[in-house]
Amino acid sequence: MRLFKRVAIVGVGFIGGSLGLDLRRKKIAEEVVGFSRHRSSLILAKKKGAIDKGYEEIEKAVSYSDLVILATPVSKIIELIPYISSFLKEGAIVSDVGSTKVEIVRQGERFLSKNTYFVGAHPLAGSEKRGIREAREDLFKNAFCILTPTKNTDKKALKKILQLWKNIGAEVKIMSPQEHDRLVAKISHLPHALAVNLILSLDKKIIPWGAGGLKDTTRIALSDPYIWQDIFLTNQKEIIKAIKKFNVCMDKFLSALQNKDIKFIFSLLRKAQEKRALLKG
């Protein structure tokens, strides 16, 4: 189902490239173009089938596009919104795939005019993988994609972005930017902070001895530091709240361990087992 004549993806990495593959395969756009500062990324994106054409000048990529999807680190999205605003055609929609939403949506609504529209989006399909080489079709199939409209969001633009994500197989949910940032602080950003600090707490010489447990719990610490520093800083307040709540739980576990309270330790392990069973996969 064709929704757009031309879609521009700014940032043809893992997420942007995977999105391009789906947009083209599902024929959601007549043409998909990409922007990257690196010619090699554009060449590979075209070779993989993620884009029809690539540009090293962002102005050429976004001009004449019906939809512009910003698929860069959060700080870059915030920086790009005011810059590209003067190059957009009338009626263009700008969306994103950023992992935090309050600051991005605020920026979108501040700088886009009455004749261009912003719709915040976040597909929950991230990975420690990076780059166009890792891009793949169906990355978003059955994954949640959260849209974060406000009272100022154009309803027609929202409907088109919702239809786009549904067409590529995502399960779309709608919530406010504030609700989104509270949620992902707990289910995504806190786990990342724990993975980072768990691996940092270990001496290098013992890390090679780690097996499945250590690998599973620290896999996401392999993610791009540049992406994650932005995420932590743009959702600082909610992540701090989540860490403090986690510390309360950890203090209870530590106290039970120090007191050899086997009944309480068992109850915590059983409760954790039951809660983990609620998570798919």
C-alpha positions as CSV (number, residue, x, y, z in Angstrom):
1,M,0.0,0.0,0.0
2,R,1.6,3.2,-1.2
3,L,1.4,6.0,1.4
4,F,4.1,8.3,0.2
5,K,5.7,9.4,-3.1
6,R,9.1,10.0,-1.6
7,V,10.5,9.2,1.8
8,A,13.9,10.5,3.0
9,I,15.8,8.5,5.7
10,V,18.3,10.6,7.5
11,G,20.9,8.2,8.8
12,V,21.0,4.8,7.0
13,G,22.4,2.7,9.8
14,F,21.0,-0.4,11.4
15,I,17.5,1.1,12.2
16,G,17.3,3.5,9.2
17,G,18.6,0.9,6.8
18,S,16.2,-1.8,8.1
19,L,13.3,0.7,7.8
20,G,14.3,1.4,4.2
21,L,14.3,-2.3,3.3
22,D,10.8,-2.6,4.6
23,L,9.5,0.6,3.0
24,R,10.7,-0.5,-0.4
25,R,9.7,-4.2,-0.1
26,K,6.2,-3.3,1.1
27,K,6.0,-0.6,-1.6
28,I,5.0,2.0,1.0
29,A,6.8,4.7,-0.9
30,E,7.4,5.2,-4.6
31,E,11.0,6.3,-3.8
32,V,13.2,5.9,-0.7
33,V,16.2,8.2,-0.5
34,G,18.9,8.2,2.1
35,F,21.3,10.7,3.7
36,S,24.7,9.9,5.2
37,R,27.9,11.8,5.6
38,H,29.7,8.6,4.5
39,R,29.5,7.7,0.8
40,S,30.4,4.1,1.7
41,S,27.2,3.8,3.8
42,L,25.1,5.1,0.9
43,I,26.7,2.7,-1.6
44,L,26.1,-0.2,0.7
45,A,22.5,0.9,1.5
46,K,21.7,1.0,-2.2
47,K,23.4,-2.3,-2.8
48,K,21.4,-3.9,0.0
49,G,18.2,-2.4,-1.4
50,A,17.5,-0.1,1.5
51,I,17.4,3.0,-0.7
52,D,16.8,4.0,-4.3
53,K,19.2,6.9,-4.2
54,G,21.7,8.4,-1.7
55,Y,22.8,11.9,-0.9
56,E,25.7,13.3,1.1
57,E,23.9,16.7,1.3
58,I,20.9,16.6,3.6
59,E,19.2,19.5,1.8
60,K,18.9,17.4,-1.3
61,A,17.6,14.4,0.6
62,V,14.8,16.1,2.4
63,S,13.7,18.6,-0.3
64,Y,10.7,17.3,-2.2
65,S,10.2,14.4,0.3
66,D,6.7,13.8,1.6
67,L,8.1,12.1,4.7
68,V,11.5,12.6,6.4
69,I,12.5,10.1,9.0
70,L,15.3,11.1,11.3
71,A,17.2,7.9,12.2
72,T,20.3,9.4,14.0
73,P,21.4,9.6,17.6
74,V,19.0,11.7,19.8
75,S,21.2,14.8,20.1
76,K,21.5,14.8,16.3
77,I,17.8,14.6,15.8
78,I,17.3,17.6,18.1
79,E,20.0,19.5,16.2
80,L,18.6,18.6,12.7
81,I,15.0,19.5,13.2
82,P,15.5,23.3,13.0
83,Y,18.1,22.9,10.3
84,I,16.0,20.9,7.9
85,S,12.8,22.9,8.5
86,S,13.6,25.5,5.8
87,F,14.2,22.9,3.2
88,L,10.9,21.0,3.6
89,K,8.1,21.1,1.1
90,E,4.7,22.2,2.1
91,G,2.7,19.4,3.7
92,A,5.8,17.3,4.6
93,I,5.8,15.1,7.6
94,V,8.8,14.7,9.8
95,S,9.1,11.7,12.1
96,D,11.9,10.0,14.0
97,V,13.0,6.7,15.6
98,G,14.6,8.3,18.7
99,S,14.7,6.4,22.0
100,T,13.6,9.4,24.1
101,K,10.7,11.6,23.2
102,V,10.1,14.7,25.4
103,E,12.9,16.8,24.1
104,I,12.6,15.6,20.5
105,V,8.8,16.3,20.3
106,R,9.3,19.7,21.9
107,Q,11.8,20.5,19.3
108,G,9.6,19.3,16.5
109,E,6.6,21.3,17.6
110,R,8.8,24.4,18.1
111,F,10.5,24.5,14.7
112,L,8.1,23.0,12.2
113,S,5.6,25.4,10.7
114,K,1.9,25.2,10.2
115,N,2.4,23.7,6.8
116,T,4.8,20.9,8.0
117,Y,4.1,18.3,10.6
118,F,6.0,16.4,13.3
119,V,5.0,12.9,14.6
120,G,7.3,11.3,17.2
121,A,7.9,7.6,16.9
122,H,10.0,5.0,18.7
123,P,10.2,1.4,17.4
124,L,11.3,-0.9,20.2
125,A,13.5,-3.0,18.1
126,G,17.0,-1.8,19.0
127,S,20.1,-4.0,19.2
128,E,23.7,-3.7,20.1
129,K,24.3,-4.1,16.4
130,R,25.1,-1.0,14.3
131,G,25.6,0.1,10.8
132,I,24.0,-0.6,7.4
133,R,25.7,-3.9,7.1
134,E,23.5,-5.3,10.0
135,A,20.3,-3.9,8.5
136,R,17.6,-6.5,7.8
137,E,14.1,-6.9,6.6
138,D,11.3,-7.6,9.1
139,L,13.3,-6.1,12.0
140,F,10.1,-4.4,13.2
141,K,7.7,-7.3,12.6
142,N,5.7,-7.9,15.8
143,A,7.8,-5.3,17.6
144,F,6.1,-2.4,19.5
145,C,6.3,1.0,18.0
146,I,5.2,3.9,20.2
147,L,3.9,7.0,18.7
148,T,3.9,10.1,20.9
149,P,1.4,12.7,19.6
150,T,0.3,15.8,21.6
151,K,-2.7,18.1,21.4
152,N,-0.8,19.9,18.6
153,T,-0.2,16.9,16.4
154,D,-1.9,17.0,13.0
155,K,-4.4,14.1,12.9
156,K,-3.9,13.3,9.3
157,A,-0.1,13.1,9.7
158,L,-0.5,10.9,12.8
159,K,-2.8,8.5,10.8
160,K,-0.3,8.2,8.0
161,I,2.6,7.4,10.4
162,L,0.5,4.9,12.3
163,Q,-0.4,3.2,9.0
164,L,3.2,3.1,7.9
165,W,4.3,1.2,11.0
166,K,1.3,-1.1,10.9
167,N,2.1,-1.9,7.3
168,I,5.6,-3.0,8.1
169,G,4.3,-5.3,10.8
170,A,4.8,-3.3,14.0
171,E,2.3,-3.3,16.9
172,V,1.6,0.4,17.3
173,K,0.9,2.0,20.7
174,I,0.1,5.6,21.4
175,M,1.1,7.5,24.5
176,S,2.3,11.0,25.5
177,P,6.0,11.8,25.2
178,Q,6.1,12.0,29.0
179,E,4.5,8.5,29.4
180,H,6.9,7.1,26.8
181,D,10.0,8.4,28.6
182,R,8.8,7.1,32.0
183,L,8.2,3.7,30.4
184,V,11.4,3.3,28.5
185,A,13.5,4.5,31.5
186,K,12.3,1.4,33.3
187,I,12.2,-1.3,30.6
188,S,15.2,-0.1,28.4
189,H,17.4,2.6,29.9
190,L,17.7,1.1,33.4
191,P,18.6,-2.4,32.0
192,H,21.3,-0.7,29.9
193,A,22.7,1.1,32.9
194,L,22.8,-2.1,34.9
195,A,24.5,-4.0,32.0
196,V,27.2,-1.3,31.8
197,N,27.9,-1.2,35.5
198,L,27.9,-4.9,35.9
199,I,30.6,-5.4,33.3
200,L,32.5,-2.4,34.7
201,S,32.5,-3.9,38.2
202,L,34.4,-7.0,37.0
203,D,38.2,-7.3,36.6
204,K,39.3,-7.7,33.0
205,K,41.1,-10.9,33.8
206,I,38.0,-12.8,34.9
207,I,35.6,-11.6,32.1
208,P,36.8,-14.3,29.6
209,W,35.5,-16.9,32.1
210,G,32.0,-15.6,31.8
211,A,29.4,-18.0,30.3
212,G,25.7,-17.7,29.4
213,G,24.6,-15.7,32.4
214,L,27.2,-13.0,32.0
215,K,26.8,-12.8,28.2
216,D,23.0,-12.5,28.4
217,T,23.0,-9.8,31.1
218,T,25.7,-7.7,29.6
219,R,25.1,-8.1,25.8
220,I,23.6,-4.6,25.4
221,A,26.8,-3.1,26.9
222,L,28.2,-3.6,23.4
223,S,25.9,-0.9,22.1
224,D,27.2,2.3,20.6
225,P,28.4,4.7,23.4
226,Y,27.5,7.8,21.3
227,I,23.9,6.7,21.0
228,W,23.5,5.8,24.6
229,Q,25.2,8.9,26.1
230,D,22.4,10.9,24.4
231,I,19.7,8.6,25.7
232,F,20.9,8.9,29.3
233,L,21.2,12.7,29.2
234,T,17.9,13.4,27.5
235,N,15.9,11.1,29.9
236,Q,18.0,11.9,32.9
237,K,15.2,12.5,35.5
238,E,13.3,9.3,34.7
239,I,16.4,7.2,34.6
240,I,17.5,8.5,38.0
241,K,14.1,7.6,39.4
242,A,14.4,4.1,38.0
243,I,17.9,3.6,39.4
244,K,16.8,4.7,42.8
245,K,13.9,2.2,42.8
246,F,16.3,-0.5,41.7
247,N,18.7,0.4,44.5
248,V,15.9,-0.1,47.0
249,C,15.3,-3.6,45.7
250,M,19.0,-4.4,45.7
251,D,19.4,-3.1,49.3
252,K,16.6,-5.5,50.4
253,F,18.4,-8.4,48.7
254,L,21.7,-7.4,50.3
255,S,20.2,-7.2,53.7
256,A,18.5,-10.6,53.3
257,L,21.8,-12.1,52.2
258,Q,23.8,-10.6,55.1
259,N,21.2,-12.0,57.5
260,K,21.0,-15.4,55.8
261,D,17.3,-14.9,55.5
262,I,16.7,-17.9,53.3
263,K,12.9,-17.6,53.3
264,F,13.0,-14.0,52.1
265,I,15.7,-14.8,49.5
266,F,13.6,-17.7,48.2
267,S,10.5,-15.4,48.0
268,L,12.4,-12.9,46.0
269,L,13.7,-15.5,43.6
270,R,10.2,-17.0,43.1
271,K,8.6,-13.5,42.6
272,A,11.3,-12.7,40.0
273,Q,10.7,-16.0,38.2
274,E,7.0,-15.2,38.0
275,K,7.6,-11.7,36.7
276,R,10.1,-12.7,34.2
277,A,7.6,-15.2,32.8
278,L,5.5,-12.2,31.7
279,L,8.2,-11.2,29.2
280,K,7.9,-12.7,25.7
281,G,11.0,-14.6,24.6
